[in-house]
Amino acid sequence: MKLKVYQINMDFDKYNTAFLSYDNAIKTAGIIDSSIYKCVFDGNIEANDLEQVFEILNENHPVGYNGHSLSVSDIVETETEIYFCDTIGFKKLKDFDSSKCEPIIGHKMLVIEPHKAPYEMVIPDNLEALQQAVQGYIECTYPFDDNVFVIGNEEAKLIGLEGNRRINNEIYAGNLLLAADDGYGGTMDLTEDQIYKYSEKFKT
């Protein structure tokens, strides 16, 4: 399931609506104000419904998730609907404008987990997010003939992370990120052609 998750930025929450139920938030602020929310996840989750989403985002945060465990007042946006996480269940919102939410400041990458096909993800542009994605200290390697490089866990084999993919006769272990080098020591978005190329290359 492809979705986005938004959580309240406390710096802008002048009515203290974070973690309030829908009814109490409306009583306090009058609206569910999209402008005080920030995006903390933009990607795919292996779930069939919102209850499974809630369970996953409380027990096992996926790669690229950079918020607190899903809780009351958080917003979940699927490809067709937007929902408010309420005290019990989810309430569908009709007038929540997610374009007003603070976006993730990051870059479009491919995530490759063991036994899974690659999937596109916006990873925040900071060291903490990269370390969260690969579950440890990062290591960058450049095995390809373009500007795409691999970000992995530098201790993956030492700490026994599961084997993932063979790249140029070397086995890589643990979660991997494929990112584009901007030529200045940083990252940039993968192009659509690169996403297709490497998704096909590493789909099995």
Phi, psi and omega per residue, in radians:
M1 nan 2.159 3.109
K2 -1.536 2.287 -3.103
L3 -2.747 2.931 3.016
K4 -2.163 2.578 3.105
V5 -2.144 2.321 3.137
Y6 -2.105 2.432 3.078
Q7 -2.289 2.688 -3.052
I8 -1.211 2.300 3.004
N9 -1.443 1.937 -3.032
M10 -1.018 -0.462 -3.123
D11 -1.147 -0.406 -3.097
F12 -1.897 0.031 -3.035
D13 -1.529 1.261 -3.022
K14 -1.199 -0.357 3.122
Y15 -1.742 0.092 3.123
N16 0.945 0.923 -3.118
T17 -1.611 -0.092 3.125
A18 -1.037 2.288 3.097
F19 1.248 0.214 3.018
L20 -1.545 2.641 3.051
S21 -1.149 2.914 3.140
Y22 -1.007 -0.869 -3.093
D23 -1.071 -0.742 -3.128
N24 -1.233 -0.603 3.100
A25 -1.143 -0.722 3.108
I26 -1.136 -0.725 3.115
K27 -1.104 -0.637 -3.067
T28 -1.396 -0.814 -3.020
A29 -1.937 -0.264 3.139
G30 1.583 -0.469 -3.125
I31 -2.586 2.908 2.895
I32 -1.630 1.774 -2.954
D33 -1.456 1.866 -3.099
S34 -1.133 -0.420 -3.061
S35 -1.245 -0.223 3.137
I36 -1.723 0.059 -3.126
Y37 -1.714 2.669 3.033
K38 -2.230 2.587 3.133
C39 -1.412 2.248 3.133
V40 -2.024 -0.085 3.107
F41 -2.763 2.381 3.100
D42 -2.542 1.647 -3.081
G43 -3.116 -2.668 -3.060
N44 -1.960 2.503 3.051
I45 -2.288 2.401 3.115
E46 -1.396 1.420 -3.126
A47 -2.518 2.677 -3.134
N48 -1.821 -0.327 -3.123
D49 -2.674 3.064 -3.055
L50 -1.194 -0.516 3.115
E51 -1.144 -0.678 3.074
Q52 -1.193 -0.665 3.068
V53 -1.015 -0.813 -3.138
F54 -1.045 -0.771 -3.129
E55 -1.099 -0.802 -3.122
I56 -1.115 -0.750 -3.071
L57 -1.380 0.050 3.001
N58 -1.938 -0.450 -3.043
E59 -1.886 -0.566 -3.024
N60 -2.626 1.471 -3.079
H61 -1.004 2.263 -3.129
P62 -1.310 2.909 3.066
V63 -0.980 2.338 3.100
G64 1.564 -0.051 3.138
Y65 -1.507 2.122 -3.062
N66 -2.275 0.961 3.086
G67 -2.500 -3.089 3.053
H68 -1.356 2.919 3.105
S69 -0.966 2.473 -3.065
L70 -0.951 2.278 -3.025
S71 -2.547 3.093 3.117
V72 -1.008 2.363 -3.128
S73 1.582 -0.167 3.078
D74 -1.296 2.744 -3.115
I75 -2.055 2.348 3.066
V76 -2.064 2.157 3.127
E77 -1.950 2.042 3.033
T78 -1.587 -3.027 -3.134
E79 -1.241 -0.250 -3.083
T80 -2.191 -0.421 -3.040
E81 -2.422 2.873 3.075
I82 -2.189 2.337 -3.045
Y83 -2.255 2.533 3.042
F84 -1.701 2.231 3.085
C85 -1.364 1.909 -3.041
D86 -1.725 -3.141 3.135
T87 -0.999 -0.722 3.037
I88 -2.242 2.014 3.089
G89 1.320 -2.797 -3.078
F90 -2.198 2.502 3.109
K91 -1.971 2.207 3.134
K92 -1.239 2.326 3.117
L93 -1.846 2.430 -3.132
K94 -1.799 -0.452 -3.017
D95 -2.119 0.418 3.088
F96 -1.484 2.070 -3.082
D97 -1.721 1.676 -3.063
S98 -1.188 -0.269 3.105
S99 -1.180 -0.285 3.118
K100 -1.549 -0.153 -3.138
C101 -1.310 2.660 3.074
E102 -1.185 2.142 -3.094
P103 -1.360 2.894 2.992
I104 -1.239 2.251 3.054
I105 -1.581 1.718 -3.061
G106 -2.915 -2.827 -3.081
H107 -2.334 2.670 -3.130
K108 -1.351 2.095 -3.125
M109 -2.259 2.996 2.964
L110 -1.836 2.329 3.053
V111 -1.784 2.281 3.086
I112 -2.154 1.944 3.070
E113 -1.816 2.672 3.086
P114 -0.967 2.360 3.076
H115 1.233 0.152 -3.126
K116 -2.164 2.599 3.031
A117 -1.226 2.606 3.103
P118 -1.045 2.573 3.069
Y119 -2.460 2.623 -3.079
E120 -1.348 2.488 -3.123
M121 -2.681 2.478 2.984
V122 -1.587 1.991 -3.116
I123 -1.781 2.228 3.129
P124 -0.961 2.566 -3.044
D125 -1.506 1.139 3.069
N126 -2.675 2.752 -3.056
L127 -1.091 -0.706 -3.109
E128 -1.022 -0.743 -3.130
A129 -1.154 -0.689 3.116
L130 -1.152 -0.714 3.120
Q131 -1.161 -0.644 3.095
Q132 -1.112 -0.671 -3.084
A133 -1.178 -0.670 -3.094
V134 -1.776 0.041 3.049
Q135 1.122 0.738 3.087
G136 2.745 -2.888 3.136
Y137 -1.141 2.455 -3.037
I138 -1.559 2.647 3.022
E139 -2.375 2.345 -3.132
C140 -1.912 2.323 3.067
T141 -2.265 2.735 -3.023
Y142 -2.219 1.286 -3.041
P143 -1.540 -0.021 -3.040
F144 -1.879 2.969 -3.091
D145 -1.723 0.275 3.038
D146 -2.229 -2.784 -3.083
N147 -1.568 0.198 3.094
V148 -1.448 2.353 3.106
F149 -2.328 2.935 -3.064
V150 -1.877 2.297 3.006
I151 -1.927 2.114 -3.128
G152 -2.384 -3.070 3.101
N153 -1.529 2.114 -3.050
E154 -1.160 -0.327 3.136
E155 -1.895 0.300 -2.994
A156 -0.904 -0.841 -3.102
K157 -1.345 -0.579 -3.141
L158 -1.121 -0.625 -3.097
I159 -1.735 0.134 2.987
G160 1.377 0.497 3.056
L161 -1.177 2.635 -3.036
E162 -1.166 2.457 3.076
G163 -1.012 2.523 -3.028
N164 -2.111 -1.274 -3.100
R165 -2.380 2.687 2.994
R166 -1.677 2.148 3.115
I167 -2.215 2.037 -3.120
N168 0.891 0.857 3.077
N169 1.190 0.228 3.054
E170 -2.071 2.405 3.107
I171 -1.508 2.214 3.040
Y172 -1.786 2.425 -3.118
A173 -2.061 2.751 3.121
G174 1.319 -3.105 3.118
N175 -1.159 2.498 3.113
L176 -2.193 2.565 2.985
L177 -2.050 2.364 2.973
L178 -1.837 2.107 -3.088
A179 -2.215 2.889 3.088
A180 -1.818 2.338 3.129
D181 -1.429 2.264 -3.117
D182 -1.478 -0.002 3.133
G183 1.523 -0.045 -3.109
Y184 -2.217 0.362 3.132
G185 1.561 0.114 3.134
G186 -2.129 -2.946 -3.139
T187 -2.001 2.825 3.035
M188 -2.510 2.994 -3.129
D189 -1.106 2.418 2.898
L190 -1.134 2.537 3.050
T191 -1.349 2.875 3.091
E192 -1.086 -0.638 3.100
D193 -1.122 -0.721 3.126
Q194 -1.171 -0.693 3.111
I195 -1.055 -0.774 3.130
Y196 -1.154 -0.810 -3.089
K197 -1.013 -0.873 -3.045
Y198 -1.432 -0.412 3.006
S199 -1.134 -0.726 3.104
E200 -1.208 -0.721 -3.086
K201 -1.090 -0.671 -3.025
F202 -1.997 0.405 -3.082
K203 -1.225 -0.329 3.066
T204 -2.220 nan nan
